[in-house]
């Protein structure tokens, strides 16, 4: 019975992580399509506002609204940290995407799950095996090879490309901090309860910067893409949050490492079905090789066997308590 339950949790965790990976693979293509018609802050506001309203309605109907009055001071601090760094991540990612391409965005952002795994070394008291350290080296070599290929193909000396990648690096760091904070917050709140608080908080943060009336100026395609991005936020991050509650962070990170390949596949399909979304120029051979190394290194880092220092740390990573 226990083995069946454990296998079921792993299967559910994989399914949720795979859903997140597929939706994140589509996301930069859709965002790139709506950016010419709407600024980054307004897009981000709509994504958070729609997601918070829909999720609030779902949790209200189920009688599962977050019990905020019972949160401790530490939980409030974690909730504030989670909200702030996800907001920075969203804005940084979108600004960087405007300066680069979907492929650039998804390859560079692979540093985020790597940093999430490295954060487990300090916070969850994990240790990397030799295979994992080898994975880190492969990933970094892949990034260097990818960047060299892209920089060589970039016009005007690659200034815009370098600026976009610098902002994407910041987005990777802030996403890892968000993920680590949320992982600990799962001890106090359910995954969806956390996300409704985070979505609402981020929407409030972006409201002063946004121009909500800009949505009325979008054409039909722009409204469709904006709606897709908003729903993508709700479903993808809901699946990601829930996957952490059912599966180890390392395993979730391994599935998410496949996102760049999903983006390249979706970009190829979108360019033939909807030319408006053809924002991905052909990758040089060096960039293809680098992207493959990045994915391989990220998977190896996430899936390499870990050594644990104590029984408490095992519980913190594999199955955080939920209330």
C-alpha positions as CSV (number, residue, x, y, z in Angstrom):
1,X,0.0,0.0,0.0
2,X,2.8,2.4,0.9
3,X,4.7,1.5,-2.2
4,X,1.6,2.1,-4.4
5,X,1.0,5.5,-2.6
6,X,4.6,6.5,-3.1
7,X,4.5,5.5,-6.8
8,X,1.3,7.4,-7.3
9,X,2.8,10.6,-5.8
10,X,5.8,10.3,-8.1
11,X,3.6,9.8,-11.1
12,X,1.5,12.8,-10.2
13,X,4.6,14.9,-9.5
14,X,6.0,14.0,-12.9
15,X,2.7,14.8,-14.6
16,X,2.5,18.2,-12.9
17,X,6.2,19.0,-13.7
18,X,5.7,18.0,-17.3
19,X,2.6,20.2,-17.6
20,X,4.7,23.1,-16.2
21,X,7.5,22.4,-18.7
22,X,5.2,22.4,-21.7
23,X,3.4,25.6,-20.7
24,X,6.6,27.4,-20.0
25,X,7.9,26.2,-23.4
26,X,5.0,28.0,-25.1
27,X,5.0,31.1,-22.9
28,X,8.0,33.1,-24.4
29,X,6.6,32.7,-27.9
30,X,3.2,34.1,-26.8
31,X,4.8,36.9,-24.8
32,X,7.0,37.9,-27.8
33,X,3.9,38.1,-29.9
34,X,2.1,40.5,-27.5
35,X,5.1,42.7,-26.6
36,X,4.9,44.9,-29.7
37,X,1.4,46.0,-28.6
38,X,1.7,46.3,-24.8
39,X,4.5,47.2,-22.3
40,X,6.0,44.7,-20.0
41,X,4.6,46.0,-16.7
42,X,1.0,46.0,-18.1
43,X,1.3,42.5,-19.4
44,X,2.7,41.3,-16.1
45,X,-0.1,43.1,-14.2
46,X,-2.8,41.4,-16.3
47,X,-1.2,38.0,-15.9
48,X,-1.2,38.3,-12.1
49,X,-4.6,40.0,-11.8
50,X,-6.4,37.4,-13.9
51,X,-4.7,34.5,-12.2
52,X,-5.4,35.9,-8.7
53,X,-9.1,36.5,-9.4
54,X,-9.7,33.1,-11.0
55,X,-7.8,31.2,-8.3
56,X,-9.5,33.2,-5.5
57,X,-12.9,32.1,-6.9
58,X,-11.8,28.4,-7.2
59,X,-10.5,28.3,-3.6
60,X,-13.5,30.3,-2.3
61,X,-15.9,27.7,-3.9
62,X,-13.9,24.9,-2.2
63,X,-13.8,26.6,1.2
64,X,-10.0,26.5,1.0
65,X,-9.1,30.2,1.3
66,X,-5.7,30.7,3.0
67,X,-5.9,31.1,6.8
68,X,-3.8,34.3,6.9
69,X,-4.7,35.1,10.5
70,X,-3.0,32.0,11.7
71,X,0.3,32.6,10.0
72,X,3.4,33.2,12.1
73,X,5.8,36.1,11.6
74,X,8.2,33.8,9.8
75,X,5.6,32.6,7.4
76,X,4.6,36.2,6.6
77,X,8.2,37.0,5.9
78,X,8.5,34.0,3.6
79,X,5.3,35.0,1.9
80,X,6.6,38.5,1.3
81,X,9.9,37.2,0.0
82,X,8.1,34.8,-2.3
83,X,5.9,37.5,-3.7
84,X,8.6,40.1,-4.2
85,X,11.0,37.9,-6.0
86,X,8.5,36.3,-8.3
87,X,7.4,39.8,-9.2
88,X,11.0,40.8,-10.0
89,X,11.4,37.5,-11.9
90,X,8.4,38.1,-14.1
91,X,9.3,41.7,-15.0
92,X,13.0,40.9,-15.6
93,X,12.1,37.9,-17.8
94,X,9.8,39.9,-20.0
95,X,12.2,42.9,-20.3
96,X,15.0,40.5,-21.3
97,X,12.7,38.6,-23.7
98,X,12.1,41.9,-25.5
99,X,15.8,42.3,-26.1
100,X,16.6,38.6,-27.0
101,X,14.7,35.7,-28.5
102,X,12.6,32.8,-27.0
103,X,15.5,30.4,-27.4
104,X,17.9,32.8,-25.6
105,X,15.4,33.3,-22.8
106,X,14.8,29.6,-22.2
107,X,18.5,28.5,-22.4
108,X,19.8,31.2,-20.0
109,X,16.9,30.8,-17.6
110,X,18.1,27.2,-17.1
111,X,20.4,28.7,-14.5
112,X,17.3,29.1,-12.4
113,X,16.6,25.4,-11.6
114,X,20.4,25.0,-11.2
115,X,20.4,27.7,-8.6
116,X,17.3,26.1,-7.0
117,X,19.2,22.9,-6.7
118,X,22.3,24.6,-5.4
119,X,20.2,26.4,-2.8
120,X,19.3,23.0,-1.4
121,X,22.9,22.6,-0.4
122,X,22.6,25.3,2.2
123,X,18.9,25.4,3.1
124,X,17.9,21.7,2.9
125,X,21.4,20.4,3.9
126,X,21.9,18.4,0.7
127,X,25.3,17.5,-0.8
128,X,26.1,17.2,-4.5
129,X,27.5,13.9,-5.8
130,X,30.3,13.9,-8.3
131,X,27.8,13.3,-11.1
132,X,26.0,16.5,-10.1
133,X,29.1,18.6,-10.0
134,X,30.0,17.2,-13.4
135,X,26.5,18.3,-14.5
136,X,27.2,21.8,-13.3
137,X,30.4,21.9,-15.3
138,X,28.6,20.7,-18.4
139,X,25.8,23.2,-18.0
140,X,28.2,26.1,-17.6
141,X,30.3,25.0,-20.6
142,X,27.0,24.7,-22.6
143,X,26.0,28.2,-21.7
144,X,29.4,29.6,-22.8
145,X,29.2,27.7,-26.1
146,X,25.6,28.9,-26.6
147,X,26.5,32.5,-25.9
148,X,29.5,32.4,-28.2
149,X,27.3,31.2,-31.1
150,X,24.6,33.7,-30.4
151,X,26.9,36.6,-29.9
152,X,28.7,35.9,-33.2
153,X,25.4,36.0,-35.0
154,X,24.0,39.0,-33.2
155,X,24.0,42.4,-35.1
156,X,25.7,45.6,-34.0
157,X,28.3,43.9,-31.8
158,X,25.6,42.1,-29.7
159,X,25.1,45.0,-27.2
160,X,21.3,44.5,-27.1
161,X,21.9,40.7,-26.8
162,X,24.3,41.1,-23.9
163,X,21.9,43.5,-22.1
164,X,19.1,41.0,-22.5
165,X,21.1,38.1,-21.2
166,X,22.3,40.1,-18.2
167,X,18.7,40.9,-17.2
168,X,17.8,37.2,-17.8
169,X,20.6,36.2,-15.3
170,X,18.9,38.4,-12.7
171,X,15.6,36.8,-13.5
172,X,17.2,33.4,-12.9
173,X,18.5,34.4,-9.5
174,X,15.2,35.8,-8.4
175,X,13.3,32.7,-9.5
176,X,15.6,30.5,-7.5
177,X,15.0,32.6,-4.4
178,X,11.3,32.5,-5.1
179,X,11.3,28.7,-5.4
180,X,13.3,28.2,-2.2
181,X,11.1,30.5,-0.2
182,X,7.9,28.8,-1.5
183,X,9.4,25.3,-0.7
184,X,9.7,26.4,3.0
185,X,6.3,28.1,3.0
186,X,4.6,24.8,2.1
187,X,5.0,23.9,5.8
188,X,2.4,26.5,6.6
189,X,0.0,26.8,3.6
190,X,-1.1,24.6,0.8
191,X,0.4,25.2,-2.6
192,X,-2.6,26.9,-4.2
193,X,-3.2,29.0,-1.0
194,X,0.4,30.3,-1.4
195,X,-0.1,31.1,-5.1
196,X,-3.4,33.1,-4.6
197,X,-1.6,35.3,-2.1
198,X,1.4,35.7,-4.3
199,X,-0.6,36.5,-7.4
200,X,-2.7,39.1,-5.6
201,X,0.4,40.6,-4.0
202,X,2.2,40.8,-7.3
203,X,-0.8,42.4,-9.1
204,X,-0.9,45.1,-6.4
205,X,2.8,45.7,-6.9
206,X,2.4,46.2,-10.6
207,X,-0.8,48.2,-10.6
208,X,0.9,51.6,-10.2
209,X,3.2,50.8,-13.2
210,X,0.5,49.3,-15.5
211,X,-1.8,50.9,-18.0
212,X,-4.9,48.6,-17.9
213,X,-6.7,50.6,-20.6
214,X,-4.0,49.4,-23.1
215,X,-5.9,46.1,-23.4
216,X,-8.7,47.9,-25.3
217,X,-6.1,48.8,-28.0
218,X,-5.1,45.2,-28.7
219,X,-6.2,43.5,-31.9
220,X,-7.9,40.1,-31.8
221,X,-4.6,38.3,-31.9
222,X,-3.1,40.4,-29.1
223,X,-6.1,39.8,-26.9
224,X,-5.9,36.0,-27.5
225,X,-2.1,36.0,-26.7
226,X,-2.6,38.1,-23.5
227,X,-5.4,35.8,-22.4
228,X,-3.2,32.8,-23.0
229,X,-0.3,34.3,-21.0
230,X,-2.7,35.0,-18.1
231,X,-4.1,31.5,-18.0
232,X,-0.6,30.1,-18.5
233,X,0.4,31.8,-15.3
234,X,-2.4,30.2,-13.4
235,X,-2.0,26.7,-14.7
236,X,1.7,26.5,-15.0
237,X,2.6,27.9,-11.6
238,X,-0.2,26.0,-10.0
239,X,1.2,22.8,-11.5
240,X,4.7,23.8,-10.4
241,X,3.7,24.6,-6.9
242,X,1.7,21.4,-6.6
243,X,4.6,19.3,-8.1
244,X,6.9,20.5,-5.3
245,X,4.4,19.1,-2.8
246,X,4.4,15.6,-4.4
247,X,7.9,15.2,-5.7
248,X,11.5,16.1,-4.8
249,X,12.7,19.6,-5.9
250,X,15.6,17.9,-7.8
251,X,13.3,15.7,-9.9
252,X,11.0,18.7,-10.7
253,X,14.1,20.6,-11.8
254,X,15.2,17.8,-14.1
255,X,11.9,17.9,-16.0
256,X,11.9,21.7,-16.2
257,X,15.4,21.4,-17.7
258,X,13.7,20.2,-21.0
259,X,11.9,23.6,-21.4
260,X,14.4,25.1,-24.0
261,X,13.8,22.1,-26.3
262,X,10.1,22.5,-25.9
263,X,10.4,26.2,-26.8
264,X,12.3,25.4,-30.0
265,X,9.8,22.8,-31.0
266,X,6.8,25.1,-30.3
267,X,8.6,28.0,-32.1
268,X,9.0,25.8,-35.2
269,X,5.4,24.8,-35.1
270,X,4.1,28.3,-34.5
271,X,6.1,29.8,-37.3
272,X,4.4,27.6,-39.8
273,X,0.9,27.9,-38.3
274,X,1.0,31.6,-37.3
275,X,3.8,33.7,-39.0
276,X,3.1,36.5,-36.4
277,X,4.9,34.4,-33.8
278,X,8.0,33.7,-35.9
279,X,10.4,35.6,-33.7
280,X,13.1,33.0,-33.5
281,X,15.9,33.2,-36.1
282,X,17.8,30.0,-37.0
283,X,20.3,29.0,-34.3
284,X,24.0,28.6,-35.3
285,X,25.5,25.2,-34.9
286,X,27.4,26.3,-31.8
287,X,24.3,27.5,-30.2
288,X,22.5,24.2,-30.9
289,X,25.4,22.3,-29.3
290,X,25.4,24.7,-26.4
291,X,21.7,24.3,-25.8
292,X,22.0,20.5,-25.8
293,X,24.8,20.7,-23.3
294,X,22.8,23.1,-21.1
295,X,19.9,20.7,-21.0
296,X,22.1,17.6,-20.3
297,X,24.0,19.4,-17.6
298,X,20.8,20.6,-15.9
299,X,19.3,17.1,-16.0
300,X,22.5,15.6,-14.6
301,X,22.7,18.1,-11.8
302,X,19.1,17.6,-10.8
303,X,19.0,13.8,-11.0
304,X,22.4,12.9,-9.7
305,X,22.3,10.9,-6.5
306,X,22.4,13.1,-3.4
307,X,23.8,12.4,0.0
308,X,21.8,13.5,3.0
309,X,23.2,14.8,6.3
310,X,20.2,14.1,8.5
311,X,16.7,12.6,8.6
312,X,15.1,16.1,9.0
313,X,16.5,17.3,5.8
314,X,15.0,14.4,3.9
315,X,11.5,15.3,5.0
316,X,12.1,18.9,4.1
317,X,12.8,18.2,0.5
318,X,10.7,15.1,-0.4
319,X,7.4,15.8,1.2
320,X,6.9,19.1,3.0
321,X,3.9,19.1,5.4
322,X,0.7,20.6,4.0
323,X,-2.2,22.2,5.9
